[in-house]
Amino acid sequence: MRHEVRFSGFGGQGIILSAVILGRAAVMYDGTYAVQTQVYGPEARGGASMSAVIIDDSPILYPKVTDPDILVIMSQEGFEKYGVEVRDDALMILDSSLVHTRPRCRYLEIPATREAKMTLGRDIVANIIMLGALVRATGIVKESSLERAILDSVPKGTEDLNIRAMKRGIELATEGRVQ
């Protein structure tokens, strides 16, 4: 089954890393096809950032996301730039700590930045919380595949923190309700 996923936020939130991890989980551990692309402004850190992943059971012939069915939005600017024009049947997972507008599609609120700071003590893992929530809400890849891809991708010495962040995201998505 084909899924087009768009991640958006600001530079420094790990938007690109999130897409890389999701694609890695799909290809290396779930045995599907994936392609990842990215866009970020000249400001890089702090500027609008977008990354996308296509995951499919069949080879992917065109690498650009044209009509995302899943969006992960981590900043208000990211919502305004990449989340306003979205199809009605899409699912948006948004960081309710930083995104204040609500979409016209289905959505799930995850307070990722707040949880990363308050529960885990490091706001840098908010993106991993969002990945955990994404996988629990959609089943796009197996949770075990996501965990393995995270362990492959994060800096040495941060593995435990990142796995706790992923598990917190899974918990938040389990407790949450799609609107």
N, C-alpha and C positions, 0 to 999 in steps of 0.2 A: 504494500500500500504506500502510495506517495504522500509525503508531507513536505511542505515548504514552511520553514521556520525563520522568522526574522527576530533578531535580538537588537535592542536599541537602548542607548543610554548616553553617558558622556565618557570621554576618554579617561582612563584610569580606573574604571569600574570592572574591567575584565570582560567586556562585551565580546571581543574577538576570541579570547581564551574560552569563553563559554561555548561558542560555536565550534571551535576546534575540538573541545572535549566531547561535545555531543556527536560530532561527525566521527571521531575516533571510536566512541562507544558503538556506533552503528556498524562501522566497517570492520573493526578489529574483533569485536566481541559478539555482535549480533549477526554477522555475516550478510549484511545488506550493503547497498551502494550509498555513497554520500559524496557531496561536493560542498565546499565552503567558500564563501566570498566575503569581502569586507570593504567598508567605506568609513573614512574618518576625515574630519575637517583638518585644515592646516594647523589648527591650534593643538591638535592631538590631545594631550591631557587637558580635560575640562571642556573640550569642544564636543559637538555631537558625534556620536559613533554608532555605526550600524554594522552588523555582521549577519550573515544568513547561511542556512544549511538546507540542502535538499536531501532527503532520505527516501530511498525507493528500493523496492524488491528487484527492479530491473535496472539495467545500465541507464545512466542519466546523460542525455544527449545535449542538453542546454544548461549551462551552469548557473544562470541567474534566477533568483526568486522573482517571479512575476505576479503571483497571487497567493500570498502567505495564508495558510489556514491556521497557523499558530504564531502568536507574537509574544515575546518576552520584553516588556518595557520597563526600564529602570530609572528613567528621569522624565520630568515634565517636558523638557525640550525634545527628548527622544520621542515622546508621545506625539507632540505637535508636528514633528518632522516626518515620522514614519508610522504613526499609529492612527491618525485621523481617518484616512481613506482605507477602510478595511472592509472586507466582505462580511455580510450579515451572519454567516454561519461560522466565522472564525472564532477561535478561543484566544483571548488575551490574558496573559498572566502578568500582572503589574505590581511593581514595588510600591505598596500603598504608603510607604514612608516618604516617597519623593514624587509620586505621580498623583495629582489632585483631580484631574479630569477623568471621567468615566466614559468608556466607549459605547457605541451602539451595538456592538457584538457581545457575545457571552464573555464574561471575564471572571477571574479569580484574583482576589487581593491577597498579597503576601507581603507582610512588613519586613522585607529582607534586610534593608539597611539598619533598621532599628534593632532587629534580632541579632544581626551580626555584631553590632556595638554592645548591646546590653547583655545578651546571653553568652556570646562567644568572645567578646572583648576585642574584636578586630573587624572593623567595617570592610576590610579588603575581601572578606569571604562572602559578601552579600550575593555575588554572582553565583557562587556554588549553592547557596541556599535556594536561589531561583532555579538552578538546574535540578535540584532535588524535587522541588515543587512541580516543575515542568514534567519530569518523568513520572511522578506519581499521578498527576492530573491527566496525562495523555497516554501513558504506556508506550511512548514513541520508541524507547529502547528499554531493555531490562534494567532494573535498579542495580543488579550485580554488574552489568556491563558498564553502567555509568560509574560505579565505584572503581572499577578497574581502570577506566579511562582517566578518572581524576588522579589516581595514584601514579599513572604514567606521566601526567602532565604538570603536576604542581612541584614547586621547589622542594628539595630534600629538607627534612626537618619540619615541614608543614603538613605532612600527610594526615596526622591525627586531627588537627584543626579543620582541615578541608573535609574529611569524612564526617566529622561531627556537624559541620555546616550542611553537607548534603542530607544527612539524617534529619536535621532540624527542618530543612525545606520539605522533606517528605512528610514529617509530622504536621507542619503548617498546612500543607495541601490536604492532608487527611482531615484536619479539623475544619478547614475552610469550606465554603460553599460557592459553587459557580453561580454567578448572578445572571 
